[in-house]
Every structure is written in structure tokens, then in C-alpha cells.
Amino acid sequence: MITLAVVAILATIAVPGFWNLIQNNRVTTQTNELVSALNLARSEAIKRGIEVRVTPVGGDFADGWCVHLGVACAGNDIIREYTEMRRMAVNGSPATLRFDGRGEKIAPGGTLLIRIQPDDCTAGTAGRARFVEIINTGRVSVTRTDC
């Protein structure tokens, strides 16, 4: 009986911490996948010397995205497609992100911030969200932030 009580107490303490670990790993994985796609688009633009685009599926990166040549993500113009970000919310995503043949971001103008967070992220939760920043030179960086 005492053993069961100890196990119940330990489970009560450990499970919430384990859930936070899972959520943090999920956010990190999804953020890294988006950064990888942005870096792929930039390097392909430089390698090919032409414009390469990153387009969110349905206008929202949470639904997936596509690295491609040309105007639309279709046919032989697709370089790589990415699946949806399950249980994630994405804010600040542009309709299309474009890199020119020098690897510089040409659209949208100015520094772009894309925020990725778990869909159950509550205000004040420390370090569970990420900002992906893309500056005009095409450089991509990630910063941890609170919900």
C-alpha cells in the first residue's frame, strides 16, 4: 500500500514535467524543420542563380510548406515539400517567402518574424515558443521566447 502511494506521488510529480519535455522537443523539431527549409531555399537560389520560394500550404505554415521554383508549388518546380506542424500554432507567416539568386530575401520586405508555439501554450509559460527571424540578407536565426 505504501509502495502504491509513493508511486502515485512520483507519477503526479513526473508526468507534468515529462509532458513539458515532449512539448519543448516538438517545438524544437518543427522549428528546426522550418529553418532547414529556409536554408535549403536560400542555398538552392544561390546554386541555381534564380529565385526560389517557400510557400505555406493554404497560407499557413502550420499546414505544411513547399520549397519550389516558379510561382506555384506544382509539378517539376517542387524542390521539397514539408508536412503539417501537428499541435502547433504559427503566427506571422507570409503568403510566400522569396530568395533571389544571391540568397537574399526579396519578399516580403524588412525583417520577418515567424512565431512557432504549441497550440496549448498559455501566456507566461517560459521558453516554450520560438521566433524564427529572417533578415534581408537571407540569414535565419531562432530565439526562444515565452508564450
Buried (B, 14 or more C-beta within 10 A) or exposed (E): EEEEEEEEEEEEEEEEEEEBEEBBEBBBEBBEBBBBBBBBBBBBBBEEEEBBBBBBBEEBBBBBBBBBBBEEBEEEBBBBEBEBBEEBBBBEBBEBBBBBBEBBBBBEEEEBBBBBBBEEBEEEBEEBBBBBBBEEEBBBEBEBBEB
